[in-house]
Amino acid sequence: MEENFKMIAKCFFGFEEILENELRALGAQDVEKGVRMVSFKGDKGFMYKANLSLRTALKVLKPIYSFRANNEQALYKGVSGVNWSKLLNANQTFVIDATVHSTYFNHSEFVSQKCKDAIVDQFRERTGQRPSIDKAFPDLRINVHIDKDQVSIALDTSGNSLHQRGYRTATNIAPINEVLAAGILLLSGWEGQSHFLDPMCGSGTFLAEAAMIACNIPANINRKEFAFEKWKDWDNDLFDQIVNSLMKKTKEFHYTIKGFDKAPSAVNKAKDNIRNANLEDYVTIQEDNFFDTEKAVEGKLHMVFNPPYDERLDIHMEEFYKNIGDTLKKSYPGTNAWFITANLEALKFVGLKPSRKIKLFNASLEARLVKYEMYEGSKRTKFQVSE
């Protein structure tokens, strides 16, 4: 039996609870929510499964050692306390990512350098050879986190951030991060229960993530590689076994997922990305201006989108957001419409009262995810009908 060990999944602000739910649903042990992270326990197979499946994780780290240090000598000594030859050969490469919240250490670059020296010196003393640094494609990615005098060393199991799903080659002016898109969809309650529309679909990220959620397709199934594939204990057979068991759990989807964009270039890029993700069976994309459209499906419609805001595109704010509200009111009855915006001022021009407002960050910009419920007929009738 493989032993369980502690892992940490990193996430965006506001997604901690969703990530916690994802981990519990996958079968993680001892799940504990923190700030921008969730810790849990699992074995090697679960580490592979978490990287393949988690929609809202940015990285999965495997802590291996912690110690206290309030100066550079103590830091060097602490890092030397790990037997690095168990994790790395002298002819391999590594890189150190350091994050520092401490009055004892000012610069993450300095911390990285000191840790690198400790690792290299250990190899040189024992073997006469030394591993080298490779920032782009290292064999081992080491994460060093310092909080006050507490130093935690972890191995990065993921490598590049998990938002790099592997299906998006074409991006247009300001694509939304895949992990942010998946988190927004899950926050909106999307699970494939109705028809879906992204009326300003850009490069198609919401469409791809919505289809993968609806069909229970693992988020990172199209990804080219994970950091753990270069580890000494890499188990290719176990990984294939995990992939096969996850793919057996995919499900059918019986509604439509549709995207509009008024720019032909965006429509073409979105179609390419959907094709790369092998999702053409579920998603259709057409060139259309949302403001000229109306609801084309019977029953409930779930709408999620990322309208342009002034950081991003040259549009007339007031008029644009008023058009969003008018189009929803006139043309989209029976619709739950969600969108994210970093232009908090512009929301007042929508002319509708949001039933939910959730604080998130889009890159470094503070944003709001808002929900507008458009009823079939008048609101009064809805409340008269017993649910």
Sequence and secondary structure as in RCSB ss.txt:
>XXXX:A:sequence
MEENFKMIAKCFFGFEEILENELRALGAQDVEKGVRMVSFKGDKGFMYKANLSLRTALKVLKPIYSFRANNEQAL
YKGVSGVNWSKLLNANQTFVIDATVHSTYFNHSEFVSQKCKDAIVDQFRERTGQRPSIDKAFPDLRINVHIDKDQ
VSIALDTSGNSLHQRGYRTATNIAPINEVLAAGILLLSGWEGQSHFLDPMCGSGTFLAEAAMIACNIPANINRKE
FAFEKWKDWDNDLFDQIVNSLMKKTKEFHYTIKGFDKAPSAVNKAKDNIRNANLEDYVTIQEDNFFDTEKAVEGK
LHMVFNPPYDERLDIHMEEFYKNIGDTLKKSYPGTNAWFITANLEALKFVGLKPSRKIKLFNASLEARLVKYEMY
EGSKRTKFQVSE
>XXXX:A:secstr
    EEEEEE  TT HHHHHHHHHHHT EEEEE SSEEEEEE HHHHHHHHHH SS SEEEEEEEEEE SSHHHH
HHHHHTS GGGT  TTSEEEEEEEEE SS   HHHHHHHHHHHHHHHHHHHHS   EE SSS SEEEEEEEETTE
EEEEEESS S TT  S      SS   HHHHHHHHHHTT SS SEEEETT TTSHHHHHHHHHHTT  TTTT S 
 GGGGSTT  HHHHHHHHHHHHTT     S EEEEES HHHHHHHHHHHHHTT TTTEEEEE  GGG    SSS 
EEEEE    TTT    HHHHHHHHHHHHHHH TTEEEEEEES TTGGGGS S  SEEEEEEETTEEEEEEEEEE 
SS HHHHHHS  
